[in-house]
């Protein structure tokens, strides 16, 4: 299984519009972060997790000419804002895009992209088949997916996903012991880490490192990183050896 980080930034990305901090003005390409998303390649299947506003740019950068499915973690714009761009795959693959989401998120997608679900819709509108999943194992074209439910804000929840020995969780601020147990034994675990200070809806650096140390995977990666975290070089120097900040374009094998 091959994992490619399509984006590793927070909802505003890095550089942030109008910001002149040392992170946003860093010349290091690894400090330039698009909105968070990954691509999982298993055998001949290519699964995208989250489809944010930078989806088109990410597909072009990685030279992606086909996808098989999109999994959505939650319904915020930085995670569903690129769904209109599946039109290109509709055209070349001659098939609707298969999108998997929880019932609440599926409803948000139908509302946000109402023009894609009209009975007599515009011919150029995106073609999307929505598949709804619950908090239990489901299958995506031969690949088993274990959803992992975590709290994002108050009673708003996100879903991470475990695929084999790989787990991806973003935009979480709290996870129950029961859901954390689903992650145990993962060889690679990717978790969101927004900034150093405490945040009301995302793990900060201390919290994400603590969870990674508890799970103790072979490799842990941080994602959904803001400019408040510091540069890539600054962050690497203070992390435990098995934990690394992910960066856009990074590919790993599990």
Secondary structure, 3 states (H helix, E strand, C coil): CEEEEEECECCCCECCCCCCCCCCCCCCHHHCECECEEEEEECCEEEEECCCCCHHHHHHHCCCCCCCEEECCCCCHHHHCCHHHHHHHHHHHCCCEEEEEEHHHHHHHHHHCHHHCCCCCCCCCCCEEEEEECCCCEEECCEEEEEEEEEEECCEEEEEEEECCEEEECCCCECCHHHHHHHCCCCEEEEECCCCCCCCCCCCHHHHHHHHHHHCCCEEEEECECHHHCCHHHHHCCCCCCEEECCCCCEEEC
